Amino acid sequence: MVASENPLGTILTTFDGYTLYTFDSDTAGTPTCLDACANTWPPMVSQGDPTGGQGVSGSLDLVERPDGVMQVTYDGTPLYMYSSDPSPGDTNGDGVGGVWHVVTLE
């Protein structure tokens, strides 16, 4: 994960620059975007311990999804990408349905 400058401020992205999001329905670090939801909002997954690049000050960890895949969390909140962000740095998912939010680091 890296911190990237964006019109929204400093945001959390994948190592290749794709924006990461949180989902308001996720509580207590439990991923709730499953099945069809996860097709639109793919979870950020990892097979090893996630690491943060320069500017990432929060805690990165993993939580197990119901399918056994390990999803990356930031300060305990599961992270997702958005299938309608075709290019690194896109933030098309911010505010979708009033429940999806770009992870800002400020």
Secondary structure by P-SEA (a helix, b strand, c coil): cbbbbcccccccccccbbbbbcccccccccccccaaaaaaccccccccbbbbccccccccccccccccbbbbbcccbbbbbbcccccccccccccccccccccccc
